[in-house]
Amino acid sequence: MELFGTAGIRGPVTRVTPELALAVGRAVGMDALDRAGTVVLGRDGRDTGTALAAAVEAGVTSAGADVCRVGQLPTPALAFASRGRHGIMLTASHNPPADNGIKVFEDGREYDREGEQRIERRVKTAVITETTESSPATSTAVTGVEAADWDAWGQVDTASVLPTYREAVVEYTSQHGSHPDLTVAVDCGGGMSSLVAPQLLTDLGADVMALNATVDGHFTARESKPTAESLVDLRRLVADGPATFGIGHDGDADRLVVVDGDGEVVHEDTVLAIVAGHYVRESDADDPVVVTTPNASGRIDEHVRASGGRVERVRLGALHEGITAARANGTAETEVVFAAEPWKHIHPSFGEWIDAIVSTALFTRLVAESGLDALCEPVRERPYRKESVNCPDDRKASVMQRLETTLPAAFPEATLDSEYGIRLERPDGSWTLVRPSGTEPYVRAYAESDDVDELVGTVVECIEKAIRE
């Protein structure tokens, strides 16, 4: 059983059922007994969240742990509230409204692979036994995820998190840029940033133009995923109005998209590079490190190096593991100053969770101080392409094994990194990455180069040859 993907458990509610939520809640409740004994429980605005929250609450409390209900809020605010205890967020992030999901936190960090596997083992052995007249002794117990004795079940309390979280974000980002005397447009998409982003930007001192800033579990105004296509209203508003720039969020406010004054989307890797470079320059460490993923642009490496730091990469969905590894493999002078994959940012000096709300406040302050054009200008952008090559799932391993030899041979001048796919970086900073899809029958090729069409053509040719052999 593989419940967890790269961002928690997620899928249609025919899969993410109340029965599953009960079992996961009880499994996490058992973990919580080893810490503070409390699980903070929050959700996004999806219609199915109420029932799933009730099921999680039953699971946690029947394991003997307490529940602190914090209601509807962004995922980063739930993570903030989970410091020193456990947390469960019910959200499918940018997925369609018919989906839902479960993200699990401990002390402000999403569960690592070991923790996820522990939950999966417990849930795998969970068997709901129905009570029947013929066997009244069989209660609705969860075998393998045992309930506590009746007099040891946990209690339920409520708390308000958003005011404290918002104040903390304002205070933290006050160290990282100017007072924002400018106009910002923000498209909340009917998601959880509706409850905090416009208010936060106002707290910072900006004039705010808010779009779709009412929680809507059906995402009727636009799809939850913020893209150039779904943000067309925001782009038009910024291009035609007084806003200096715009920001769009997804359903649970853990990712952001930036729109410039002309209404064009700023490439997510450029945004990442700008924030990374800022943190490197602000750091007092002799070895400031930025952690990112293999599919992230070489422009990040270039900008971070120019700012005085270095980049380390980790597999998709494993930024926390990358932070831990960078610290463990570094020296006393090493500091992980920033960690991010496209659209998703972790600010370690604030908290080790993905947080688009902090990014919103920080980026607004940086734009107020320097201007968006000046921030983008030092970041070198090259043409980028992504191609998917059909490959049966049972051939992926052998194809990747062949490519570990043939791809480096095709680019002998490039530096090879084969830890998370096959990534080749050429001396001029251009790069390509080949990796198998984890969910579809494809091998994917990513490339960024001034001669991107020629580069992709050679890479795809190597992939197709490896598939034929």
Order of alpha helices (4+ residues) and beta strands (2+ residues): beta-alpha-beta-alpha-beta-alpha-beta-beta-beta-alpha-beta-alpha-beta-alpha-beta-alpha-beta-beta-alpha-beta-alpha-beta-alpha-beta-beta-beta-alpha-alpha-beta-alpha-beta-beta-beta-beta-alpha
